[in-house]
Amino acid sequence: MAQRSRERWIEHLEQMLERAGFYVADTHGVRPSSFDLAARRDSTLLLVKVLKNIDALDAEEAERLLELGRLFPALVIVVGQTSGASELDAGVVYTRYGVPIISEETLQEYLDKALPPFLYASPGGTFARVDGDRLRVLRRARGLSLGTLASVAGVSRRAIQLYEEGAGAELGVIERIESFFGEPIVRPIELFARPPTRERAGSPPPTSSPPEGEARGASPRPRTRTGDPLRDGVLDRLDDLGLEVVVTVRAPFDAFTRTPEILLASVGSLRAALHRAEILHGLARVAEGHAMFVVREPVHRPSILGVPILNVAELKRHRDRDDLLEEISERERP
């Protein structure tokens, strides 16, 4: 992997996801971008960021990625190669600023062989989540007290109680207990399911999904100005039409709306539309929504590569959001 270009690495990951039954949109051609691939299989939508060194993911970039995950909603994941000078370990889930990170090998084992990771890295070391019910059954079947098992594991009695409640345990402790019983006691980490939200040493990696009770696609905060008169004017018009607009940063689109259908809106020149149309079309298909591009210049075609193209005057003629969405649907048709 060390000699592979980033483009070939992304292409390899795309092929890996497609083999596993995902429909994939490659978005890395638009720079800068918070994610490189979007992939859907049934109800699972992923946003994948590819980084050689995961230390390059800073708090601001992580929050942008997580916000996009909340908007769609989608699970976000980073596929990395190293942390500092060290290779990422296979079968281990890492975390930076709430974003789960895995190696290519971990992803491949999960997709190709249905082998989930069991370990996760925290500041205090490498941990696994204990199957508390299984541990309790094994301990009681042997007639062991909490104190006796604590002596075997080299931890406190209270720690054994926590393990039986499903807390995480350090790898060394896990190995001692499993060696004693001769049976596994840990739970796998389902990469494409919502994990627990706690983030501390000994707790499983946090989720990138919306919290329970949060409305799907709800705007997380009031829209801010972009500083671009054309873009702000278009987004203001979308607001006027009854669309709840969220400005996006470092994404292949300029704004996200859900009413209730997803609409990915981009604003710019015809040249930019030609460059982004294929990416927007693929992303809209993966998201099971729509995309459109708004330009200032007159347009002489209804769409580019399946993405509806409207100029500002055409946008202003629409009465409400339903009227706009109807025209977008018409222009999407071949």
N, C-alpha and C positions, 0 to 999 in steps of 0.2 A: 504493500500500500504506500510505502514511503516514496516510491518513484512515480506513483500515479498522479496525473494532473487532477486538479479539483473538478474539472469538467467531466473527466472519465469516471471519477469517483461518484459524482452525482448521477451520471448515467447508469453506473452499476447498481446504485441503490434504487433507482427508478425501475430497473429491470427486476430486481429482487422483489419489490413491492408488487409489480405486475404479475410475476409468477405466483404470488400468494393471493391473487384474485382482486387486487386493488386497481381502481382506475386512477391514473396519476397525471397530474399537471406539473410540468417543469417550469418553475417561475424564476430560476436563478439568472435568466438572461436579462432581467430588469435589475439594474443596480442603482442605488443600494436597495436591498430588500431584507426584511427581517426573517424570511424563510425561503427555502430553495425548492421544496417540493410540497404539493398538497395531494393527498391521496384519500380515496374513499373506498370502503368495502362495506356494503350494507349500511348500517347506521353509524359506523365508525369513520370519523373524519380526522385525518392527521395533518398537522403542519410540521414539516421536518426542516430543521436547520442543520447544515453541514459545516463543521469546524475541524480543522486539523488540530489546533490546540484549544481545548475548552476554556482555558483561562482568558481567551479573547472575548468571552461573553461577559459583558459588564451589566450592572444593575439596570441601566437605562434600556439597553437592547433587550434584556430579559423581560422587562415590563411591557415593552412594545409587543413582543412575541406573545406573552400571556394575555394581553388585551385582545389581540387578534383571536386567540383561542376562545376568549369569553364571548366575542361577538358572533362567531359562526354558529354554534360553539364547536370547538375542535380540541382534540388532545394535541399538545405541543411536545415535541421531543427533539433533542439535539443528538446527532450522531457525530462522535468525535474520535480522535485518534490518540492524542496525548494530553497529559496535564503536566505542564512544565516539560521536563526531559523524560518523563516516565510514560510508557504506553498504558492506555486504559486496560484494565483487566476484563477479560470475558466473563460474563455471568454476573457482573456487578453493575448496579444502577447508581450513578453519581447524581449530584444535585448542585446547581448554581442558581441562587436567587429564585428558588422555587421551580426551576425548569429541570425536568429529568433528563439525564444524559447517559447514553450507552455507547459501546463500541459497535463497529460494523459486525463483528463476529457475534455479539450478543443478539443483535437484530436478526442476523441470518439464522441463528439457531432457533429463535422464536418463530420466525416465519416459515422456514423450511422443515424444521423437525418438531415444531410445537414444544420446544424446550424453553420454558420461562427462566429468567434469572431468579436466584434465591437470595442474593446478597445485595446490600446497599452500603455505600460509603457515607459516613458522617464524620464530623470533626474528631470524634472520640475513637474512630477506628472503623472496621468493617463489621457490619451487623447482619443478622437475619431475623425475620419475624417468626416467633415461635407459634406453633399450633398449640395453643393453650389447652384445649380439650384433649388433644392427643397426649400431651405431656402428663396431664392429670390422670388419665386412664392408665398410662404406663407406670406412673409412680404408685398408684393405689393397687394395681395388679401385683406389684412386687412387695406390697406392704411397707413402703418406705414413708417415713415422715418428711416434712418439708426440710427439717434440719439435716437429715441424713443425705438427701439429694443435694442440699446446699453444699455439704462437705465434699461430695463427689465432684460437683461443678466448680468448686472453689469460689463460691459467691455467698451472699447472705441469705438467710431464710426469707427475708422480704423480697429479694430478687427473684427467688423461685415463685413466690406468690404472683409477682408481676408477670413472669413468663407464662404462668397458667392463665393469666388474663389476656395474653396475646401480645405482650410487650416484646420489643426487640432485644436480642442478646448478642454479645460480641462473638465473633467467629470461634475464638478459642473455647469459650464456654459451650457453644453449640457442639463443637467437636468432642469435648469431654462427655457431655450428656449422651450424645448419639453413640459414642464408643461404649459407654456403660450399658445402654439399653440394647445396642445392636440394631437400632431402628431409627429412621429419620424423624425429626420433630419440628421441621420448619415448613412454613407455607411459601409457595411460589409468589413472585411478583408478577401480576398480570399487567403487561405493559400497556395494553389497550383498554383497560378498565380503570375506573376512578379509584385511586388509592386513598388512604387516610390523609388528612390535611395537616397533621402535626409535623413540625420540623424541629427536631432536637436530636441529640445523640441518642441512638437507640430507638428512634421512631422511624417508620417507613418513609420513603420519599414523598413529598407533598404532591397534591393534585394540580393539574393545569386546567381542570374543568371548572365550569361555573359552580359556585356554592349552591347547596340545596335552597330552594325558594327563590333563587334569582331568576327573573324572567328571561326566557330564551331571546337573545338578541337585544336585550334592553340596553339603551345608551348608558354607559357607565358615568358620564359626566357631560355638562353642557359643551356644545361645540365651540371651539376656539377659532379665531381668524387665522388664515394661512399667510396673509400678507400679499397674496397674488390677486389683483382685482378681478381677473377673469374667473379664477377658481372660486373666490369668495362669492362673486355674483351668481355663478351656477349653483353653488351650494345653498345660497340664500333662496334661490328660486325653488330648489327641491324642498327646502323647509316650507316655503309658502304653499307648495302643492300637498302638504300633509305628510311628507316623508321625514322620519326621524333620522337625521344625518349625523354620523360620527366621522370626523376627519381622521384619516389614517396617515401614519408616518412610516417611511421605509417599507412600503408595500407596493405591489404592482398596480394598485388602484388608489385614487385620492380620497374616496369616501365610501362608507359602508352604510346601507340602510336595510331594514327588514320591516315589511309592512303588509302581510307577514312574510312575503317572499323576499329572499336575499336579492339585493341589487348592488352590484359593484360599479361605482361611477368613477370615470377618469375624465380629466379636463386637460386640454392642451392643443397642440397643432395637429394638422393632418399628418405631418411626418411622424409625430409621436404616436398617433393612432395606428399608422401602418406598422410601426415597430412593436407596439404592445398588443395588437389585436389578437394574434394567435395565443399569446399567454393569457389574456383576459378571457378568451373563449374557453380555453381548457380549464381555467380556474372556475369559471361560472358553471361549467358542466360538473366538475367535481363537487362543488358546493351545492349543486342542484338548485341554482338560482339563475340570475340574469346579470349581464354586464352591459354597459353603454359607454360611449366616448362622446364628449361634447367639445366642439371646436368653435372658433370664432368665424372661420372662413366658410364661404358657401360650399355645400356638399352636393355631389352629383351622383351619389349612390346611397342606397338605404343602409348598407352595412359593409364592413370589411372583415372577411373571414368569419362571418357569423356574428360579429359584434355590431349592434346598431350604432350608427353615426348620426348625431344631430348637431346642428349649429345652434347658437344661442337664440336666434330668432324663432326657430322651430320649438325649442324648449319652452319659450315664453308663451307660445300659443296654447299650451295645454291647460285645461281647466282645473284638473285635480290629479291625484296620484293614479287613480284607476285609468284615467284617460291616457296618461303617460305610459303606464305598464302595458296597456293594450297596444299602443303603437310599437313599443319595444318588442313585444311578442310577435307582432306582424313583421317587423324588420328582421327578426331572427330567422324567419322561414326562408328556405332556399328559393 
